[in-house]
Amino acid sequence: MINTPYLLFLGDAPDALAAKVAQGVKDWRPELCVGQLRLPGCRADMGLDDLTVEEAVERGARTVVIGVANRGGVISKAWKVSLTEALKVGLDLASGLHNLLRDEEDLVAIAAQNHRALHDVRVPSVDYPIANGVRRSGKRLLAVGTDCSVGKMYTGLCLEKEMRARGMDADFRSTGQTGILITGNGIPLDAVVADFMAGAVEWLTPDADPDHWDIIEGQGSLFHASFSGVTLALIHGGQPDALILSHEPTRTHMRGLPDYALPSLERLRDTALPLAHVVSPDAVVTGISINTAALGEDEAQRLCEDVEKRMGLPTVDPFRHGAGRLVDPLA
Amino acid sequence: MINTPYLLFLGDAPDALAAKVAQGVKDWRPELCVGQLRLPGCRADMGLDDLTVEEAVERGARTVVIGVANRGGVISKAWKVSLTEALKVGLDLASGLHNLLRDEEDLVAIAAQNHRALHDVRVPSVDYPIANGVRRSGKRLLAVGTDCSVGKMYTGLCLEKEMRARGMDADFRSTGQTGILITGNGIPLDAVVADFMAGAVEWLTPDADPDHWDIIEGQGSLFHASFSGVTLALIHGGQPDALILSHEPTRTHMRGLPDYALPSLERLRDTALPLAHVVSPDAVVTGISINTAALGEDEAQRLCEDVEKRMGLPTVDPFRHGAGRLVDPLA
């Protein structure tokens, strides 16, 4: 577990996209964010107070979350100055970067001197079991996408928020770096060794009360040649009772794979559902989540209506329109 | 690459099954096996000459292959005596055990003193790329199973043997420990980190001559809750032109999953082929391989005929009857 609240480190982010981890934490756990720390040249802004590490400590911060991608695969000297100061004033560090904090000798030494923790959420910290496929109590939902990065995490977080607002017992279960930094725990599934992927998902979503919902963060896509195996491990480890189909309508090809077209929502449904039935014979698709961030209001509304009519399932952009109609069939 | 030829170490194997790695090497690369080394109490026998490590060296051996599973998760003192002697007389060691040779300090020290190599084939030795899905030249075949351990590796090795006997250009591509010890190279796919599984398979089966066949060793099953993600990564990384369906007809439930029935061959076909089409639009199922080891001759023959009639595809036990009829559609 990562200590909260957070100071969000935006570094010298060249644009808003580079700080999407910070954006995720800010969007979903604003109550945990005491402020932001920006270096000269930073072009991202979470709309939080700009704080020094000392000011952040005064406001109760416990951990600096590195909310920005680094350039060139190195943790720069400019970053090191800030991160070192943070450790010295009593803050832990948490990072989802490929470069691990634990591999930076200077940070390790200063953290040890100051009794601070370095959290590398990209690296599994648990020896996960091999999946046993035994049916578990409680209910589980998983979003599966036509592609990677189409809004599965935001869909899950919207569902958790709406369910909790209705008094339902629901937990978002993080399976990626950003999700883990948002919720403070989870599994970095794409860094788990192949044999243990499904077992890690079983471990993440254990037996629960009959009315409890685990909202499992989706990863990859069954149609993405690079990462489909991760997606199938999520389906078979997750034993979903409900599937949500997720789609981004302006994508012209699969992310990172220019030769690959996106599948239709029908093809996604007809592929994912029989695979879910292997572990969860009564699984059903209960709704469709469209990421309309790139569309205007009217266009977004019309698209959702068209898809709903075509597919016969509640269809919304849950971040834009609320997740209510996706939760209705689950209540 | 592991130096050949081999001395097969059977240790104190309690039965033949415990020495199945040695059996695989003996069955498929008998010309690489100069003899076997057995300790008191060994109940496995490859039918090779029993040799001391010195005698093995005289016959040209370069590597001791640990062809037996160890008990209790430790490398015993009795084993250590033999393995130490082997290093001292100039032999390398190769192992697919979960316990790594490199974690045994005494073996590491003696290997270093004698300039010998310790090969732990369970551990990836390459930083595999993320799959890019780009269509590659050459042809690829993959066996997909109704379950794990139904004979996919033997099917692939039978196909390679038959293709080579016909003068076809074919290579068996190992994706598991036993396969790697048989062929001397490959990828330990179940030990690869999730994000890189499909990329490892692409790396293993690169661009090749138009008439070249890579026979990719299958792993797991799309219907096995523990390992299905590995299987889908094989399909999407492997870009198969041809799929062979593999089945073991006496299995009463999925291996290690007592609550799970095996899928029918029809269901396997209808699940695997559309997933293969994502990366390989012209992929076809070209035959069926039945592991009839547990059946009598007449029963085996009758079953293959029945399945062939039902499925409309060449159906044989390639280890028992030869792989000719599976190769015919590929020639």
Contacts between the chains, C-beta under 8 A, distances in Angstrom:
chain1	res1	chain2	res2	distance
A	130	B	226	5.3
A	131	B	225	5.4
A	131	B	226	4.2
A	132	B	225	7.8
A	132	B	226	7.2
A	132	B	256	7.7
A	132	B	257	7.1
A	133	B	225	3.5
A	133	B	226	6.5
A	133	B	254	7.8
A	133	B	257	4.6
A	133	B	259	6.7
A	133	B	260	6.0
A	134	B	259	6.8
A	135	B	259	7.2
A	189	B	194	6.2
A	190	B	193	7.6
A	190	B	194	5.0
A	190	B	195	4.3
A	191	B	193	5.8
A	191	B	194	6.8
A	191	B	195	6.9
A	192	B	193	7.1
A	192	B	194	5.3
A	193	B	190	7.6
A	193	B	191	5.8
A	193	B	192	7.1
A	193	B	193	6.0
A	193	B	194	7.4
A	194	B	189	6.2
A	194	B	190	5.0
A	194	B	191	6.8
A	194	B	192	5.3
A	194	B	193	7.4
A	194	B	194	6.2
A	194	B	197	5.4
A	194	B	229	6.9
A	194	B	230	5.0
A	194	B	233	7.3
A	195	B	190	4.3
A	195	B	191	6.9
A	195	B	226	7.8
A	195	B	227	6.9
A	195	B	230	7.3
A	197	B	194	5.4
A	197	B	229	5.0
A	198	B	225	6.1
A	198	B	226	5.6
A	198	B	227	7.4
A	198	B	228	7.2
A	198	B	229	6.4
A	199	B	226	6.9
A	222	B	232	7.5
A	222	B	275	7.4
A	222	B	278	7.9
A	223	B	278	5.4
A	225	B	131	5.4
A	225	B	132	7.8
A	225	B	133	3.5
A	225	B	198	6.1
A	225	B	236	4.5
A	225	B	237	7.3
A	225	B	278	6.8
A	225	B	279	5.2
A	226	B	130	5.3
A	226	B	131	4.2
A	226	B	132	7.2
A	226	B	133	6.6
A	226	B	195	7.8
A	226	B	198	5.6
A	226	B	199	6.9
A	226	B	236	7.8
A	227	B	194	8.0
A	227	B	195	6.9
A	227	B	198	7.4
A	228	B	198	7.2
A	228	B	232	5.0
A	228	B	233	6.9
A	228	B	236	5.0
A	228	B	275	7.8
A	228	B	278	7.6
A	229	B	194	6.8
A	229	B	197	5.0
A	229	B	198	6.3
A	229	B	229	4.0
A	229	B	230	6.3
A	229	B	231	7.7
A	229	B	232	4.6
A	229	B	233	3.3
A	229	B	236	7.2
A	230	B	194	4.9
A	230	B	195	7.3
A	230	B	229	6.3
A	231	B	229	7.7
A	231	B	232	7.8
A	232	B	222	7.5
A	232	B	228	5.1
A	232	B	229	4.6
A	232	B	231	7.9
A	232	B	232	4.5
A	233	B	194	7.3
A	233	B	228	6.9
A	233	B	229	3.3
A	236	B	225	4.5
A	236	B	226	7.8
A	236	B	228	5.0
A	236	B	229	7.2
A	237	B	225	7.4
A	254	B	133	7.8
A	256	B	132	7.7
A	257	B	132	7.1
A	257	B	133	4.6
A	259	B	133	6.7
A	259	B	134	6.8
A	259	B	135	7.1
A	260	B	133	6.0
A	260	B	278	7.8
A	263	B	278	7.9
A	271	B	274	6.6
A	271	B	275	7.3
A	274	B	271	6.6
A	275	B	222	7.4
A	275	B	228	7.8
A	275	B	271	7.3
A	278	B	222	7.9
A	278	B	223	5.4
A	278	B	225	6.8
A	278	B	228	7.6
A	278	B	260	7.8
A	278	B	263	7.9
A	279	B	225	5.2
